Amino acid sequence: MKYVDEYRGSEYVSNLTEKLQTLSSRKVRIMEVCGTHTMSIFKHGIRRMLPEQVQLISGPGCPVCVTPSGVIDAFVELAGRPEVVITTFGDMIRVPGTGASLMEARAAGADVNIVYSPMDALELAEQKPDKLVVFLSVGFETTTPTISATILEAARRKIENFCIFPANKTMPPPLKALIQDPELQVDGLLCPGHVSIINGSESYRFLVEDHNIACVVAGFEPTDILLSIIALVKQVQENRPAVENCYSRVVTPEGNVKARKIVETVFEPVDSEWRGLGTIEASGLTLREEYGRFDVTRRLEIQIVPSSEPKGCLCGNILKGISQPPDCPIFGNRCTPGSPVGPCMVSSEGTCAAWHRYGDLS
């Protein structure tokens, strides 16, 4: 396939793997902070190609996974209201809360719909004027601009029976929290490709200047990832942390300024709770006051009740990178893709789902 096969050539991959073997003279711990990177690394057997001195650690790069169980419970409770129609991206529907999932709520009669765009939810609201159509707004910077544009369109068209449940998060704040966590020691970050399209590669500059961490923005094909790992290893070996962009065919230093401006028009930063990481300052987004009528938590006065993790589930530690799926006592037995206990087993970007599907490739 044009523009894809050239990034998967076996000869080129072999050359890059050999180069890594000659480069690695000390242990280097690298965290990938993108769920799509995690899945690609497992799918293509990247871990198996690396020398033993280079260790990959999966981080909190899955927006579904980092959504706290208390928020999931609020989603399910909202779905049970007869006047409400829930719309959501597909991954969220199977994530279990402390009592049930949205899929179970739908089986019990709730009106829960999978959509491919928040604009689909807006169109549904126009078709059902007697219902309150709610879009579960979960995602990082990649999806937030389209959600912002949908809010602006709802305001323009005066569609007042459309709301979102704001649960969006931003990536730079948790990266700062992770590298300051004494439980996690990493030498470099494989920075997310999709998020970087919006934020730009320069959004990671503070990690280099303030925290001396090597950063490389990576694409998602095998050669993209291997080239980025080589760049990180070189930075660490030579003690010259920098922000390198190995995905320049898509990512620019400044990112998508127009998309960020749309987001800033609609949303403002707010402290937000992350599963496994706790509450992180200014890491979430809430609607600005002028668009507050589109926030279902304000309209219906919804309160998020704190809740605990399922017994035995280590999703929190896995998202922090201090545990791996096989460390979890319920991984592969009580927790499987067919019967998930934690979100990391549900999402297509979840570490447990990747590990279960492709096996331990380390």
Buried (B, 14 or more C-beta within 10 A) or exposed (E): EEEEEEBBEEEBBEEBBEBBEEBBEEEBBBBBBBBBBBBBBBBBBBBEBBBEBBBBBBBBBBBBBBBBBBBBBBBBBBBEBEEBBBBBBEBBBBBBBBEBBBBBBBEEEBBBBBBEBBBBBBBBBEEBEEBBBBBBBBBBBBBBBBBBBBBBBBBEEEBBBBBBBBBBBBBBBBBBBBBEBEEBEBBBBBBBBBBBBBBBBBBBBBBBEEBEBBBBBBBBBBBBBBBBBBBBBBBBBEEEBBBBBBBEEBBBBEBBEEBBEBBEBBBBBBEBBBBBBEEBEEBBBBBBEEBEBBBBBBBBEBEEEEBEBBEBBBBBBBBBBBBBBEEBEBBBEBBBBEEBBBBBBBBBBBBBBBBBEBEEBE
